[in-house]
Amino acid sequence: SDPDCNVEVAFVYDQEPARTENLPKEVVLDRLEDFVSKTPDMICELAHPDVSKQYGTLFLEHADYFLISVTSMADAELEKTLRKTALTSGTRLFVPHGGVMGLSDIIDGREMWETVEIVMKKNPKNLDFARSGIDPTTIHAETLLYEGPTRGVCPKFPRNVNTHATLALGGIGFERTHSTLITDPTLNAAILEIYARGSGVNLEMKRSEEITGVSGASTPWSVLQSILSTAAKDPGIHFC
């Protein structure tokens, strides 16, 4: 709705049709497979990592692709395929910085970092346990849900740890980046801590913010700014 954005919405698709009832009919897509008919310049995914697994390659064959569910990239084969498709199709794959504080510092120092750690703390009500194998009703106190390589936490909590995935993708990789996920019923905010060490440099960043559902208060604005920053770049993968 902001005329200064200089962005035109080509289409909107949602698995729940009720969510698009108030949108102009000409922008609502009934079948995602029909996106080509709308000739979009860029497709923005703000749904679930399964979208990239099912449609990512097809999207990149026809348009630039902006994915917010970065946990999909924890699938090494999918990451390789999407990178290759972008290069061969002359399109671009955009990864937003999201909630990763100091991502540019992590990217710039990726050759010197010996360790990169990320610690996330959330209330159980702000986590999606659907693929974790954990019953959230059994959690009554601070509980460690996961600790280990970032690649391992992504399939367990795919909607919650996109910041972990972005940090790993921009830094030293999904195997070497260390993730810790803690839940605490007494928390009323999402807490994120990032630590990077190497070559005599210690980097520490901490943030606490209000949260609704699985997304922090800053997420919508951050995503919009990332979309608006996708200026002309060469084919391939880019952080924005």
N, C-alpha and C positions, 0 to 999 in steps of 0.2 A: 504493500500500500504506500510505501515511501517512493515518491517520484524521483528522488535523488539517487536511488539504487541503480537505475538504468538497467533493470533486469526484467525480462518478460517471462511469465510462467507459461511454458509450453504445455505441460500436463501435470495432473496430480493423480496418483493411484494409491488406494488404500484397500487392504483386505476387508475392512469393515465399511461397506458403502454408506452407512449412516454418518460417518465422519466427514463425508464430502457432500452431503445433501445441500448445504448452504453455499457451495461454490458454483460459479458459472458452469453450466452444463458443457460448454465447449472445451473446458480444460479438464474435465473429469474423464479418466480413462477406465473403461470397464475391464479390459484385459491388458495386463502389463506387456504381454507379447506384442501388442499393437503400437508400442511406443514409437516405432519408426515413422508411422503415419503423421506424427506430430513434429517431425524433423527437429528434435532438440539439439542445441549446441552442447549442452552438458546435462547429465542425469545425476541428481542428488539423492543418495540413499540415506534415509533417516529412520530405519526400521529394525533390521536384524541382520546379523552376518550371513544367514542363509540366503539372503537376496544376492549377495556377491557370488556365493557358491553356485547358485542356479542361473543367474543372469549376467554376472560380471563380464564374462568374455563377450557375450552378445552385445552388451552395452558398449564396450570399448571398440567393437568393430564398426560402430556407427556414430559414436559421440565421445566426448570427454566424460569421465566418470568421477564423481566426488562421493566418497564413502565415509560415513561417520562411524559405522560398525567396524572399526579397525581390527577387532578380534578375529575377523575372517582371515586376516593375513597371517595368523598363527599357523594356518594350514600351509606348509612349505610348498606343496605342489600348486596350490591355488595362487599363492604369491608369484611363483615362477611363471605360471600361465598368464596371469594378468599383466605382469611386466612385459612378457614377450608379445602379447596381443597389442598392447599400447604401442610398442615400438614398430611392429609390422603394420599396424593400421594407421599410424601417424596420429594417434590420439594421446590424451594425457590422463593419468590416474592421479587424482588429488587426495591427499591425506591431511585433514585438518589438525591443527595443533591441539584442539579441544581443551582439556583441562590440564595439559602438561605444561607446568611452569618451566620457563627457561629452556624450552625445547631447542632453540637455536644454539644455546651453549652446549647442549648434549650432542647435537649434530656436529657442530664445529670441532668438538673435542673427542669425537668417537675414536680417533686413532690413539689417543693417550689414556682413555679411561680403562682402568684395570677392573673396576667393579662399578656397577650401576644397580641401585636398589630402589624399589618403590613400595611404600607401605600405605595401604588404604584401610580406613575404618569407617563403617557405616552401621546404622540401625538395621536390624533384620527386615523391617518393613520397607526399606529402600534397596533391597537386594532381590534379585530373581533367582530362586532356588530350583527352578524347573529342571535343569540339567545337572544339578550338583549331587543328587543322591542324598541330600540332607533335608530333614524335616525341620523347617524353621520354628515350628511350635514347641520344639524340644529345647530351644535356646532361651535361657533365662539370665545369663550373665555374659560377660565378655568372653568371646570364643574365637579361637584361631581356626579359620576355615581352610586356609591354604598357605603354604610356605614352600617355595622352590622356584624352578625356572619359569619364566613368564609363559612359555609355550604351554605349560601344563594347566594354568589357571584359566586360560581363554575359553576352552571348550566347556569348562565347568560353570563359568559365570559369563557367558558371551555378551550379555547386555550391560554388565556392570564394570568391566575392566578394560574398556577401550583406551583409557589413559595408559594402562600398563602396556598394551599392545603398541600404542603410538610411541611410547618411550623406547621400547625394544626395537621397533622398526627404524626409528631415527638414530638410535645409538648403537649398542654393541651386539644386538641380535636377541632373538627369543630364547636361546639356550643360555646365554651368559648373563642376561638381565635377571635379577632376583626379585620375585614378587611375594608380598605378604598381604593377605586379606583377613581382616579382623572384623567381627560384628559385635555390637554392644547395644542391648535394648535401651540403655540409658542415654544414648547419643541423640541429639536433636540437630546434628549437622554432619556433613561429610568431611572427613579429615584426610588429607593427602600429604605424604612426605616423600621427597626424592633425595637420594644421596648418590653422588658420583665421586670416585676417588681415582687418582692416577697421576704419575709424573710430578708428585709433590703438590698436587692441587686437590683440595677438598671442597666439594660443592654441596650445599644443603639448602633445601627449599621446603617450606611448609605452608599449607593453606587449609583454612576451615571455611565452609560456606553452607548456607541453607540449601536444602534439597527437597525436591518434589518428585515422587515416584523414584525412578532410577537415575534421574538427571539433576545435576547441580543447577543452582539459580543462574549461573553465568552461561550455561550451555547455549540457549537460543541465540543470544547476542554474539557469542563467540563463533558459532557456526555461520551466522549471517556474515560476519566480517571475513571469515575464511572464504566463503563463496564469492564475496565481492573482490577478494584479492587474487583470484585465479586469472591473472593477466596472461598474455601470450607467452607461452614457454614451449620449449622443444618437446617432442613426444617422449613419453616415459613417465616415471613416477615423481611426484613433487609434493613437498609439504607446504601447507599454506595456513 
